[in-house]
């Protein structure tokens, strides 16, 4: 089953990217799949939710995430991230600052989905 899927929440489509519990290869390959899906969407149209809970994080993953976030910026209206705590939270905040993305951090899937569907 794909880790990149559109879901409908409160009548709005959200692209969910599940990086949870992925090793380095899983993160990089899922990012590549998501990037392809995102690049086929109208600019400024997407709501995305990415789950990074318990996923591998190293230099290669960091670089892939930075490149991914930068490339997807024109297509994404709003983005949410779940599964971030501790040191990873600091790294996520740095990524947000570097890429200039509108990306919010949440503790739960439901909080993230609700926030995304409230974005206009």
N, C-alpha and C positions, 0 to 999 in steps of 0.2 A: 504494500500500500504506500502511496506517495506521502511524503511529509510536507507537501505544499498543496493546500486545498482551499477553495473558496467555500465559505459557509455563509448562511444568512442569519443575521441576528437583528431582531427588532426591525425587520424589513430592509435592512441594508446589507450589502455584500462586504465581507471581510476576507482578505487573503491571509490564511493562517500558515505560518512557517514553523514547523516543529523540529527544533534542533535539540530537544531534550534528550539527555543520555546518549548523545552521539560522540563517537571518537573523532579524531582529527579528520579522517577520510569522510565520515558521515556528515560532519559540519560543512566541509568544503564542497562535497557533492550536492548537498541539499541547497546550499547557497547558490550554486550554479544553476540548479533547477529553478529556484525561486527567481533568480535574475532573468532567466529566459521568459518565464511567465509574466513577470512585471514589465519587461520591455515590450510586450505585445499589447499593453493596456494604454488607453488614452492618458496623456500627460495630465498630472494633477487630479487624477480620479480615484486613486487607490487608498483604501484603509487597510493597513497591515498589522498583524499581531504575530510577534515572534516569541516563541518559548525557548529559552536557553538553559533551563534548569538541568543541572548536573551534566552539562556538555563539556567537552574538552576545550580548554583554552590555552593556547600557546602562541608563539610568534607567528606561525603560519596562519593560524585561525584569526588572530588579530588583524593581520594584513588582509586576509580574505574578507573579513567583516568590514574593514575600512573601505576597501575598494567597492564592495557590494553596496554599502550605505551611500557612498558618493555617487555611484552610477544610477541608483534608483531614486535619488532625490527628485528629479523632475516628474516622476510618475506618481509619487506618494503624497496624498493629501494630508494624512496623519498616520502616525505609527505608534504602536504600543509594544512594550517589551515586558515579559514576565520571566520569573526564575532568576532574578538578579539580586544578589545579596553580598555583603562583606566587600572584599577587594574587587570583585566583579562589578559591583555597583559603581565604585570609583572609576573603573575602566570604562564602563558604559557611559558615565557622565562625561568623561574625556572624549569618547567617540562622538557624542552628541555635539560637544563644543567644536571639535575639529571639523565635522562634516556639515554643521549648521542645520541639521535635520530637526524637524518637529517630531520628537520622540519622547514619549512619556513612559515612566517605569511604574509597574503595578505589582501587587502581591498575588492577585488571583486572576484567573482567566475571565471570570464574570466581570470584575472591575474593569479590566482592559476592554472587553467587548462593549460594555455599557458606555465607557468614555468615547470609544471610537465612533459608535453610532450617534453620539451627541454632537460630533464635529460637523460643521457645515461648510 
